[in-house]
């Protein structure tokens, strides 16, 4: 038993150097829950919202001018447009595109039958078994980036894995983007909270990848939320203008708590989310036809007694399936949430809610899954243990998405010729050829007998996860980065910090 445990630990030793599949190539069919009549009914309501209700585009006169010049009906800050025209603009966005990483072996393909898993985004707090709950800081941020880089089941490192609250808000984006570029060679996101911060992210990407290369390739994306219901503020439109004008990707996500930022009925909230995202996609295509766009969905139910968001509930699960079906008909890549929970720690509630959220996200066909690992406390906290626990399960989802292997080798005919009736297959040639890859073995699950478990210290999942992530960081080695490029990035960060006054809000 000791040898087996030691081998399991050794499995993680090469995580940073061995590149698993850089993204999931899905073979499993999509799970469509709506019949044609229902889909058409929802699409008619999407068109009605776009044409008759319209969306507010506030605080960005240039965005309103772009709409006016294109022929939209602009009354004050309210924008309405013919639904057929909006759909034709959405059709200009690519159904699939590649986000290029600085290590080409880690490029991800987004859209179609491909799925990409990225960690939590935006939490101001972190938690781990030894340090408890605390504000995020740069040390925690860097550790989390390294863990996302090292874990083979995370394909993308996102951006704000936690907020580094010990760095001024006005400088924070520079340190975060640089850390992703230096500590990982997986693809990542850029900043969006102000136009200048988005521009800094694109400028740093240009240093890393080259201006000419960026003209033809997506190397960085921004992820931004509309102000539901039906409000698109300048944070969204300015981010679109910065990223899409340079042919870089934008992810626009209506964040709807049904009953607050959308109607209490799931069907209406789904149509609202589609209308908001499609209008933003159309705007992106007015900025630059063909710019990569990901249609986002973050629809959650809420407690109508307290107003607190709830996760893993049946209504958001249904919304994932519905919006997946509708996004495919529009022809846009889809982003959904992942391992979501309202639980404060990695307990049974976290497991149940995260599993239900992630399972529907996967089956619905989300092409880019933000929050796939590490989410606690309704997104307010990043759990170090939760990050590796969730990522461990992502490997199982990837096995499911690969579908049933029905190759000649999988049919195992030679094994039947070798093994007599009432015999066993444990030592046959077919088993020996395939035993290392036949089954997904989660690194954190303990399947041994109780005696072996007790001899090993009776550790529960949280304790095993703590040992795993701390051990991974001990083995971390940074990916190689050209010295001249690194110096250019550092010089850019230093110059911009000298130009930008420190601000903590």
C-alpha positions as CSV (number, residue, x, y, z in Angstrom):
1,X,0.0,0.0,0.0
2,X,2.9,2.4,0.8
3,X,4.3,1.9,-2.7
4,X,0.9,2.7,-4.3
5,X,0.6,5.9,-2.3
6,X,4.1,6.9,-3.2
7,X,3.4,6.4,-6.9
8,X,0.3,8.5,-6.7
9,X,2.4,11.4,-5.3
10,X,4.9,10.9,-8.1
11,X,2.1,11.3,-10.6
12,X,2.1,15.0,-9.9
13,X,5.8,15.5,-10.1
14,X,5.8,15.9,-13.9
15,X,2.6,18.0,-14.2
16,X,4.4,21.2,-15.1
17,X,6.5,19.6,-17.8
18,X,4.1,17.1,-19.3
19,X,1.5,18.8,-21.5
20,X,-1.8,16.9,-21.5
21,X,-4.4,17.7,-24.1
22,X,-4.4,21.5,-24.3
23,X,-8.2,21.5,-24.5
24,X,-11.1,19.1,-24.6
25,X,-12.1,17.8,-28.0
26,X,-15.7,16.8,-27.4
27,X,-17.2,13.6,-28.9
28,X,-20.2,13.4,-26.6
29,X,-23.4,14.7,-28.2
30,X,-24.9,18.0,-26.8
31,X,-27.8,17.7,-24.5
32,X,-30.7,19.7,-25.9
33,X,-33.7,20.1,-23.6
34,X,-36.0,22.1,-25.8
35,X,-38.1,21.0,-28.8
36,X,-38.2,23.2,-31.9
37,X,-41.4,24.9,-30.9
38,X,-40.0,26.0,-27.6
39,X,-36.7,27.2,-29.1
40,X,-38.6,29.3,-31.7
41,X,-40.8,30.8,-29.0
42,X,-37.7,31.9,-27.0
43,X,-36.0,33.3,-30.1
44,X,-39.1,35.4,-30.9
45,X,-38.8,36.9,-27.4
46,X,-35.1,37.6,-28.0
47,X,-36.0,39.4,-31.2
48,X,-38.8,41.4,-29.4
49,X,-36.4,42.6,-26.7
50,X,-33.8,43.7,-29.3
51,X,-36.4,45.4,-31.6
52,X,-39.1,46.8,-29.3
53,X,-37.5,47.1,-25.8
54,X,-33.9,47.8,-26.7
55,X,-30.8,48.2,-24.5
56,X,-29.3,51.2,-22.8
57,X,-25.7,52.0,-23.9
58,X,-24.6,54.6,-21.4
59,X,-21.5,56.7,-20.6
60,X,-19.8,56.1,-23.9
61,X,-20.8,58.6,-26.6
62,X,-18.5,57.0,-29.1
63,X,-20.4,53.7,-28.8
64,X,-23.7,55.5,-29.5
65,X,-22.1,57.1,-32.5
66,X,-21.0,53.7,-33.8
67,X,-24.6,52.5,-33.5
68,X,-26.0,55.6,-35.2
69,X,-23.5,55.5,-38.1
70,X,-24.5,51.8,-38.7
71,X,-28.2,52.7,-38.9
72,X,-29.5,51.5,-35.5
73,X,-32.5,53.3,-33.9
74,X,-30.8,55.4,-31.2
75,X,-33.1,57.4,-28.9
76,X,-31.0,59.1,-26.3
77,X,-29.1,56.2,-24.8
78,X,-31.6,53.5,-25.8
79,X,-30.6,51.4,-28.8
80,X,-33.0,49.3,-30.8
81,X,-32.3,47.4,-34.0
82,X,-33.9,45.0,-36.4
83,X,-33.4,41.5,-35.0
84,X,-32.4,40.1,-38.5
85,X,-29.7,42.7,-38.8
86,X,-28.3,41.9,-35.3
87,X,-28.3,38.2,-36.1
88,X,-26.5,38.9,-39.4
89,X,-23.8,40.9,-37.5
90,X,-23.4,38.0,-35.0
91,X,-22.9,35.7,-37.9
92,X,-19.7,37.7,-38.8
93,X,-18.0,36.5,-35.5
94,X,-16.1,33.2,-35.9
95,X,-17.9,30.0,-34.7
96,X,-14.5,28.7,-33.7
97,X,-11.2,30.4,-33.1
98,X,-7.8,29.7,-31.5
99,X,-6.4,31.6,-28.6
100,X,-2.7,31.4,-29.0
101,X,-0.5,30.8,-25.9
102,X,3.1,31.8,-25.7
103,X,3.8,28.1,-25.7
104,X,2.1,27.0,-29.0
105,X,1.6,23.5,-27.5
106,X,-0.9,25.1,-25.1
107,X,-3.0,26.9,-27.7
108,X,-6.7,26.4,-27.1
109,X,-9.5,26.0,-29.6
110,X,-12.7,27.8,-28.5
111,X,-16.1,27.0,-30.1
112,X,-17.6,24.1,-32.0
113,X,-17.0,20.8,-30.2
114,X,-14.2,22.1,-28.1
115,X,-14.2,22.9,-24.4
116,X,-11.7,24.9,-22.3
117,X,-11.5,24.9,-18.5
118,X,-10.3,28.0,-16.6
119,X,-10.2,28.7,-12.9
120,X,-12.3,31.1,-10.7
121,X,-12.2,34.8,-11.6
122,X,-12.7,37.8,-9.3
123,X,-12.7,36.7,-5.7
124,X,-11.4,39.2,-3.2
125,X,-10.8,36.6,-0.5
126,X,-8.8,33.4,-0.4
127,X,-9.0,30.4,1.9
128,X,-6.8,27.4,2.7
129,X,-6.6,24.8,5.4
130,X,-3.6,26.4,7.2
131,X,-4.2,30.1,6.7
132,X,-8.0,30.3,6.9
133,X,-10.0,33.0,5.2
134,X,-8.3,36.3,4.4
135,X,-8.0,39.0,1.8
136,X,-6.2,38.0,-1.4
137,X,-2.7,39.3,-1.8
138,X,0.0,39.1,-4.4
139,X,1.7,36.1,-2.8
140,X,-1.6,34.2,-3.0
141,X,-2.3,35.3,-6.5
142,X,1.1,34.1,-7.7
143,X,0.7,30.8,-6.1
144,X,-2.7,30.3,-7.7
145,X,-1.4,31.2,-11.1
146,X,1.3,28.6,-10.7
147,X,-1.2,26.0,-9.6
148,X,-3.4,26.7,-12.6
149,X,-0.3,26.5,-14.9
150,X,0.8,23.2,-13.4
151,X,-2.6,21.4,-13.3
152,X,-3.1,19.4,-16.5
153,X,-6.9,19.6,-16.2
154,X,-6.9,23.4,-16.4
155,X,-6.3,24.7,-19.9
156,X,-6.4,28.4,-19.4
157,X,-5.3,30.5,-16.4
158,X,-7.9,33.3,-16.6
159,X,-6.8,36.5,-14.9
160,X,-8.1,37.5,-11.5
161,X,-7.8,34.1,-9.7
162,X,-8.0,36.2,-6.6
163,X,-7.7,40.0,-6.1
164,X,-4.2,41.0,-4.9
165,X,-5.6,43.5,-2.4
166,X,-2.1,44.5,-1.2
167,X,-1.5,46.2,-4.6
168,X,-3.1,49.5,-5.5
169,X,-6.2,49.1,-7.6
170,X,-4.7,51.4,-10.3
171,X,-1.5,49.2,-10.6
172,X,-3.0,45.8,-9.9
173,X,-3.8,44.9,-13.5
174,X,-0.1,45.3,-14.5
175,X,1.2,42.9,-11.9
176,X,-1.6,40.4,-12.6
177,X,-1.1,40.3,-16.4
178,X,2.7,40.1,-16.0
179,X,2.4,37.2,-13.5
180,X,0.3,35.2,-15.9
181,X,2.8,35.9,-18.7
182,X,5.9,35.1,-16.6
183,X,4.7,32.3,-14.3
184,X,2.7,30.3,-16.9
185,X,2.8,29.7,-20.6
186,X,-0.9,28.9,-20.9
187,X,-3.4,31.3,-22.5
188,X,-4.9,34.0,-20.2
189,X,-7.2,37.0,-20.1
190,X,-6.5,40.7,-19.8
191,X,-8.0,43.5,-17.7
192,X,-11.2,45.3,-18.5
193,X,-12.2,47.5,-15.5
194,X,-11.0,50.7,-17.3
195,X,-10.2,51.5,-20.9
196,X,-6.6,52.3,-20.0
197,X,-6.2,48.9,-18.2
198,X,-7.6,47.1,-21.2
199,X,-5.1,49.0,-23.4
200,X,-2.2,48.1,-21.0
201,X,-3.2,44.4,-21.3
202,X,-3.2,44.6,-25.1
203,X,0.0,46.5,-25.2
204,X,1.7,43.9,-23.0
205,X,0.4,41.1,-25.2
206,X,2.0,43.0,-28.2
207,X,5.3,42.9,-26.4
208,X,4.9,39.2,-25.8
209,X,3.6,38.1,-29.2
210,X,4.4,40.9,-31.6
211,X,2.2,43.4,-33.3
212,X,2.0,41.8,-36.7
213,X,1.2,38.4,-35.2
214,X,-1.7,39.9,-33.2
215,X,-3.2,41.3,-36.4
216,X,-3.9,37.7,-37.5
217,X,-4.2,35.8,-34.2
218,X,-6.1,36.1,-30.9
219,X,-3.6,36.0,-28.1
220,X,-5.6,37.7,-25.3
221,X,-9.2,38.2,-24.4
222,X,-11.2,40.3,-22.0
223,X,-14.1,39.0,-19.9
224,X,-16.8,41.6,-19.0
225,X,-20.4,41.6,-17.6
226,X,-23.3,43.6,-18.8
227,X,-25.3,45.6,-16.1
228,X,-28.4,43.5,-16.3
229,X,-31.2,44.2,-16.9
230,X,-30.6,45.6,-20.3
231,X,-27.8,48.1,-19.5
232,X,-24.4,48.1,-21.3
233,X,-22.1,50.6,-19.7
234,X,-18.8,52.0,-20.9
235,X,-16.8,49.3,-19.2
236,X,-18.3,46.9,-21.7
237,X,-18.2,49.1,-24.8
238,X,-14.7,50.4,-24.1
239,X,-13.3,46.9,-23.5
240,X,-14.9,45.8,-26.8
241,X,-13.4,48.7,-28.6
242,X,-9.9,48.1,-27.2
243,X,-9.8,44.3,-27.7
244,X,-11.9,43.8,-30.8
245,X,-10.3,46.7,-32.7
246,X,-7.0,44.7,-32.4
247,X,-8.7,41.5,-33.5
248,X,-8.5,40.1,-29.9
249,X,-11.3,38.2,-28.2
250,X,-14.1,39.5,-25.9
251,X,-16.3,37.5,-23.6
252,X,-19.6,39.3,-22.7
253,X,-21.6,37.8,-19.9
254,X,-25.0,39.0,-18.7
255,X,-24.9,38.4,-14.9
256,X,-28.5,37.7,-14.1
257,X,-30.0,36.7,-10.7
258,X,-33.5,35.7,-11.7
259,X,-35.9,37.8,-9.6
260,X,-33.5,40.7,-9.3
261,X,-31.6,41.4,-12.6
262,X,-34.1,39.4,-14.6
263,X,-37.6,38.1,-14.3
264,X,-38.2,35.3,-11.8
265,X,-39.0,32.9,-14.6
266,X,-36.0,31.1,-16.1
267,X,-37.3,31.2,-19.7
268,X,-37.6,35.0,-19.6
269,X,-34.1,35.4,-18.0
270,X,-32.6,33.2,-20.7
271,X,-34.1,35.3,-23.5
272,X,-32.9,38.5,-21.8
273,X,-29.3,37.1,-21.5
274,X,-29.4,36.2,-25.2
275,X,-30.6,39.6,-26.2
276,X,-27.9,41.4,-24.1
277,X,-25.1,39.2,-25.3
278,X,-26.2,39.3,-29.0
279,X,-26.4,43.1,-29.0
280,X,-22.8,43.3,-27.6
281,X,-21.7,40.8,-30.2
282,X,-23.2,42.9,-32.9
283,X,-21.5,46.0,-31.5
284,X,-18.2,44.1,-31.5
285,X,-18.6,43.3,-35.2
286,X,-19.3,46.9,-36.0
287,X,-16.0,47.7,-34.3
288,X,-14.2,45.0,-36.3
289,X,-15.9,42.4,-38.4
290,X,-14.7,38.9,-37.6
291,X,-13.4,39.8,-34.1
292,X,-13.6,36.8,-31.8
293,X,-16.6,36.9,-29.5
294,X,-17.8,34.5,-26.8
295,X,-21.5,34.7,-25.7
296,X,-21.6,34.3,-22.0
297,X,-24.2,33.1,-19.5
298,X,-24.2,33.5,-15.8
299,X,-27.8,33.0,-14.7
300,X,-28.4,32.0,-11.2
301,X,-31.5,31.7,-8.9
302,X,-31.7,33.5,-5.6
303,X,-33.3,33.2,-2.3
304,X,-36.4,35.4,-2.5
305,X,-36.3,35.6,1.3
306,X,-32.8,37.0,1.8
307,X,-31.7,38.0,-1.7
308,X,-28.7,35.8,-1.6
309,X,-27.7,34.0,-4.8
310,X,-28.0,30.3,-4.9
311,X,-25.9,27.8,-7.0
312,X,-26.4,24.3,-8.2
313,X,-30.1,24.7,-8.2
314,X,-32.4,23.3,-10.9
315,X,-33.2,26.6,-12.5
316,X,-29.6,27.6,-13.4
317,X,-29.0,24.1,-14.5
318,X,-31.9,24.3,-16.9
319,X,-30.6,27.7,-18.1
320,X,-27.3,26.2,-19.0
321,X,-28.9,23.7,-21.3
322,X,-31.3,26.2,-22.8
323,X,-28.7,28.9,-23.6
324,X,-26.3,26.2,-24.9
325,X,-29.0,25.2,-27.4
326,X,-29.7,28.8,-28.4
327,X,-26.0,29.8,-28.7
328,X,-25.4,27.0,-31.2
329,X,-28.3,28.2,-33.3
330,X,-26.8,31.7,-33.4
331,X,-23.4,30.2,-34.2
332,X,-21.5,31.7,-31.3
333,X,-19.0,30.1,-28.9
334,X,-20.5,29.8,-25.4
335,X,-19.2,30.7,-21.9
336,X,-20.9,29.3,-18.8
337,X,-19.9,29.1,-15.1
338,X,-18.4,26.0,-13.7
339,X,-18.0,24.5,-10.2
340,X,-20.2,27.0,-8.4
341,X,-21.4,26.9,-4.8
342,X,-22.6,29.2,-2.1
343,X,-20.8,27.0,0.5
344,X,-18.1,28.7,2.6
345,X,-15.8,25.6,2.7
346,X,-15.2,22.4,0.8
347,X,-18.0,20.4,2.4
348,X,-20.9,18.3,1.1
349,X,-22.9,21.4,0.0
350,X,-19.9,22.6,-2.1
351,X,-19.6,19.1,-3.6
352,X,-23.2,18.8,-4.5
353,X,-23.7,22.3,-5.9
354,X,-20.4,22.3,-7.8
355,X,-21.1,18.9,-9.3
356,X,-24.6,19.9,-10.5
357,X,-23.4,23.3,-11.9
358,X,-20.4,21.8,-13.7
359,X,-22.2,18.8,-15.0
360,X,-24.8,20.9,-16.7
361,X,-22.2,23.3,-18.0
362,X,-20.3,20.4,-19.6
363,X,-23.3,18.7,-21.1
364,X,-24.7,22.0,-22.4
365,X,-21.6,22.4,-24.5
366,X,-20.0,25.5,-22.9
367,X,-16.9,26.1,-25.0
368,X,-15.1,28.3,-22.4
369,X,-15.7,27.5,-18.8
370,X,-14.6,30.2,-16.3
371,X,-14.9,29.4,-12.6
372,X,-14.2,25.7,-13.4
373,X,-12.1,25.3,-10.2
374,X,-11.7,27.1,-6.9
375,X,-15.0,28.8,-6.5
376,X,-16.4,29.2,-2.9
377,X,-18.8,31.5,-1.1
378,X,-20.8,32.6,-4.1
379,X,-17.6,33.7,-5.9
380,X,-16.3,35.9,-3.0
381,X,-13.5,33.4,-2.1
382,X,-10.9,31.3,-3.9
383,X,-10.2,28.1,-2.1
384,X,-6.8,26.6,-2.6
385,X,-8.1,23.1,-1.7
386,X,-11.2,23.7,-3.7
387,X,-9.0,24.6,-6.8
388,X,-7.2,21.3,-6.9
389,X,-10.3,19.3,-5.8
390,X,-12.4,20.8,-8.6
391,X,-9.6,20.4,-11.1
392,X,-9.3,16.7,-10.1
393,X,-12.9,16.2,-11.1
394,X,-12.4,18.0,-14.4
395,X,-10.2,15.1,-15.5
396,X,-13.2,12.9,-15.1
397,X,-15.4,15.2,-17.2
398,X,-12.8,15.1,-19.9
399,X,-13.0,11.3,-20.0
400,X,-16.8,11.5,-20.3
401,X,-16.6,14.1,-23.1
402,X,-14.4,11.8,-25.1
403,X,-17.3,9.4,-25.4
404,X,-17.3,5.6,-25.7
405,X,-14.1,4.1,-27.2
406,X,-15.3,1.4,-29.6
407,X,-12.0,0.8,-31.4
408,X,-10.8,-2.7,-32.1
409,X,-8.5,-2.5,-29.2
410,X,-11.4,-1.5,-26.9
411,X,-13.4,-4.5,-28.1
412,X,-10.7,-6.7,-26.5
413,X,-11.3,-9.8,-28.6
414,X,-7.9,-11.2,-27.9
415,X,-8.7,-11.1,-24.2
416,X,-11.7,-13.4,-24.7
417,X,-9.5,-15.8,-26.6
418,X,-7.0,-15.8,-23.7
419,X,-9.2,-15.9,-20.7
420,X,-11.3,-19.1,-20.0
421,X,-14.9,-18.9,-18.8
422,X,-15.0,-18.2,-15.0
423,X,-11.4,-17.0,-15.2
424,X,-10.3,-13.4,-14.7
425,X,-8.8,-10.6,-16.9
426,X,-6.4,-9.1,-14.3
427,X,-3.3,-10.5,-15.8
428,X,-4.2,-11.0,-19.5
429,X,-2.3,-9.3,-22.3
430,X,-5.1,-6.8,-23.1
431,X,-5.2,-5.7,-19.5
432,X,-1.4,-5.3,-19.3
433,X,-1.4,-3.2,-22.4
434,X,-4.1,-0.8,-21.2
435,X,-4.1,-0.8,-17.4
436,X,-2.3,2.6,-17.1
437,X,-4.9,4.4,-19.2
438,X,-8.1,2.2,-18.9
439,X,-9.7,4.1,-16.1
440,X,-9.5,7.7,-14.8
441,X,-7.8,7.7,-11.4
442,X,-8.5,10.9,-9.5
443,X,-5.4,11.9,-7.6
444,X,-7.3,13.0,-4.5
445,X,-9.8,10.2,-4.1
446,X,-9.0,7.5,-1.6
447,X,-10.3,4.1,-2.7
448,X,-8.2,1.9,-0.4
449,X,-9.6,-0.1,2.5
450,X,-10.2,1.5,5.8
451,X,-7.1,0.0,7.4
452,X,-4.8,1.5,4.8
453,X,-6.6,4.8,5.1
454,X,-6.2,4.8,8.9
455,X,-2.5,3.8,8.6
456,X,-2.0,6.8,6.3
457,X,-3.4,9.2,8.9
458,X,-7.2,9.1,8.2
459,X,-6.9,12.2,6.1
460,X,-10.1,13.5,4.5
461,X,-10.3,15.1,1.1
462,X,-9.5,18.7,2.3
463,X,-6.3,17.4,4.0
464,X,-5.3,15.5,0.9
465,X,-5.9,18.5,-1.2
466,X,-3.8,20.7,1.0
467,X,-0.9,18.3,0.7
468,X,-1.4,18.2,-3.0
469,X,-1.3,21.9,-3.7
470,X,1.6,22.6,-1.3
471,X,3.5,19.7,-2.9
472,X,2.8,21.1,-6.4
473,X,4.3,24.5,-5.5
474,X,7.4,22.9,-4.1
475,X,7.9,21.3,-7.5
476,X,7.1,24.4,-9.5
477,X,9.5,25.4,-12.2
478,X,8.8,28.6,-14.3
479,X,8.4,28.1,-18.0
480,X,11.2,29.6,-20.1
481,X,10.6,33.2,-21.2
482,X,13.0,35.0,-23.5
483,X,15.1,37.4,-21.4
484,X,14.7,40.4,-23.7
485,X,11.0,39.9,-23.8
486,X,10.8,39.6,-20.0
487,X,12.9,42.8,-19.6
488,X,10.6,44.6,-22.0
489,X,7.5,43.6,-20.0
490,X,9.1,44.6,-16.7
491,X,10.1,48.0,-18.2
492,X,6.6,48.5,-19.5
493,X,5.1,47.7,-16.0
494,X,7.6,50.0,-14.2
495,X,6.9,52.8,-16.7
496,X,3.2,52.6,-16.4
497,X,3.3,52.5,-12.6
498,X,5.3,55.6,-12.6
499,X,2.7,57.3,-14.8
500,X,-0.4,56.1,-12.9
501,X,-1.0,57.6,-9.5
502,X,-1.7,55.0,-6.8
503,X,-5.4,54.5,-6.1
504,X,-6.9,52.0,-3.7
505,X,-10.5,52.1,-4.9
